[in-house]
Amino acid sequence: MNTTIYMVRHAESPHIFGEERSRGLSEEGLEAAKKVAETMKNVEVHCVASSSYARAIQTVRYLAEANNLPIIEYDELIERPIMGLNYKAPWEQLFEAIKRSFTDIDYALEGGESTRAAGQRAIPVVQKLLQDYEGKNIVIGTHGNIMTIIMNYFDKSFGFEFWNGTSKPDIYRMTFVGDRLEKIDRVWESGQDRS
């Protein structure tokens, strides 16, 4: 019996430093969220879960409404911070830190969260969803780094290069038999820039 998780990376969201939890989607992002729902219209969805961050919730909201389902929010699925709020770094340094974090899973910038620590909080939620919705279709509203960390837990070939090739939004289908990953397919991509 297959269980399917659709990982939906959030749509475009204006970066506002220090407002990770509350910043929502841009107008372009909201339009892309409607396209996510349209793309998934032929999938019978049984559960919609999400990071508790506004941009992830807003990306799966239209999909949840189309299926008359609530969005179950999990703080454990929020994006991993690359650095602390008191730490300032140029994008190039953050990019290199992300790259290093997928080979050195205990590495993090000051105030940031390592790959190992992020996985330890997120993976148990995914495992519980697999158990609770066995044989069904689950949608998770997510973020680029934590999505890649979750996928990497089940298949080590998903790492920095994969993350670097994702878009906002993006949809990946993870097919499981029990708690064993069978395959990952890219369902759809927006063509928007990754940053």
Order of alpha helices (4+ residues) and beta strands (2+ residues): beta-alpha-beta-alpha-beta-alpha-alpha-beta-alpha-alpha-beta-beta
